[in-house]
């Protein structure tokens, strides 16, 4: 579990990360989730959602 304390006023301690080679399918997952009852009801308390592309990555040590 990634510790992300104090992300919002209600101190939500999580984030949702979507990882994949193509952005469109990942964005589609988030849009599909928004239409579910649970997500629609709690969307203000979920997240943040990150869908993006890595511009640079360290080769590691």
HUZICOR-V669823 format. One record per pair of residues at least 24 apart in sequence whose C-alpha atoms are under 10 Angstrom apart, sorted by sequence separation. I is the first residue (numbers start at 1). J is the second residue. D is the distance in Angstrom with one decimal. If there is no record, write none. Layout:
((I | J | D) (I | J | D))
This chain:
((26 | 50 | 9.6) (27 | 51 | 6.6) (26 | 51 | 6.8) (27 | 52 | 9.1) (26 | 52 | 9.0) (24 | 51 | 9.2) (23 | 51 | 6.9) (24 | 52 | 9.9) (22 | 51 | 9.9) (23 | 52 | 6.7) (16 | 46 | 8.2) (17 | 47 | 8.8) (22 | 52 | 9.2) (23 | 53 | 7.4) (15 | 46 | 7.7) (16 | 47 | 5.7) (17 | 48 | 8.4) (18 | 49 | 7.8) (19 | 50 | 9.0) (20 | 51 | 9.1) (21 | 52 | 9.8) (22 | 53 | 8.5) (14 | 46 | 8.2) (15 | 47 | 5.0) (16 | 48 | 6.2) (17 | 49 | 6.2) (18 | 50 | 6.6) (19 | 51 | 7.5) (20 | 52 | 9.2) (21 | 53 | 8.3) (12 | 45 | 7.3) (13 | 46 | 9.8) (14 | 47 | 6.9) (15 | 48 | 5.3) (16 | 49 | 5.1) (17 | 50 | 5.4) (18 | 51 | 6.0) (19 | 52 | 8.3) (20 | 53 | 8.8) (11 | 45 | 9.7) (12 | 46 | 7.9) (13 | 47 | 9.3) (14 | 48 | 7.9) (15 | 49 | 6.5) (16 | 50 | 6.7) (17 | 51 | 7.0) (18 | 52 | 8.4) (19 | 53 | 8.9) (10 | 45 | 8.2) (12 | 47 | 8.3) (14 | 49 | 9.9) (15 | 50 | 8.0) (16 | 51 | 9.2) (17 | 52 | 9.4) (12 | 48 | 9.4) (8 | 45 | 8.9) (8 | 47 | 9.9) (7 | 47 | 9.2) (8 | 48 | 9.6) (7 | 48 | 8.4))
